[in-house]
Amino acid sequence: MLSTAVQILAFALALLGVLGATVATLLPNWKVSITAWSSIMTPMSQMQGLWMDCVWHSSGVFSCTMKNSVLSLPPYLQATRAAMVLSCMVASFGLCLASLGLKCTRWGGSHRAKGLTAIAAGGCLVLASFLCLVPASWFTNEVITAFLSTDLPDSSKYQPGGALCVTFLSAGFLLAGGVIFCLSCPGKRTRRPDHADRPVLQMDEVKQQQRLHSSPSTLPPKDIRDNYSLQEYV
């Protein structure tokens, strides 16, 4: 099984991944407009997220509108929504299992139970990383495809925003933490009971040696009695 320091490092990476995935899901800048207008009344920057669309005006006003209609959204946006929410839930569950599988904690059961729990936590974190990575890649592909299209005007083109960068980093953290936890194999310490039986075997050996040493000590009195009997006979 891995050392305590490596497991704590994996737990820290998983925690960063969970926080990053949660923040990225809520951020409104999954894609950002590439055009800017100098007029006071027109927007200077537009950004779209999974749950809201925001506009930043040149006057300093920042306003957002929620996306209330789910059916009006494109399929890739609906899939990204569902996958990111599911990724956050699976990653949080894996983080709870990881806290039980840490060697430095007192809860979680025996050594073998902790190892199995750590492996289960690693599987959940790896699954959460793929649930985070696949929709982000799909979303990026759609944004880049629309950007390279010649049918759309420049005012309708967007570029990938900062939320996608946070999503990819979070997926990497979750994947790294999950792989480290998956390496926590409890079968490497199967020789521990042999070491535990050694004191018992040593005690048995000591008792046998004491019996061997004590048995000759009973012989001299018999020899002395035999000598006395011979002297009396003589």
Secondary structure, 3 states (H helix, E strand, C coil): CCCHHHHHHHHHHHHHHHHHHHHHHHCCCCEEECCCCCCCCCEEEEEECCCEEEEEECCCCEEEEECCCCCCCCHHHHHHHHHHHHHHHHHHHHHHHHHHHCCCCCCCCCHHHHHHHHHHHHHHHHHHHHHHHHHHHHHHHHHHHHHHCCCCCHHHCEEECHHHHHHHHHHHHHHHHHHHHHCCCHHHHCCHHHHHHHHHHHHHHHHHHHHHHHHHHCHHHHHHHHHHHHHHHC
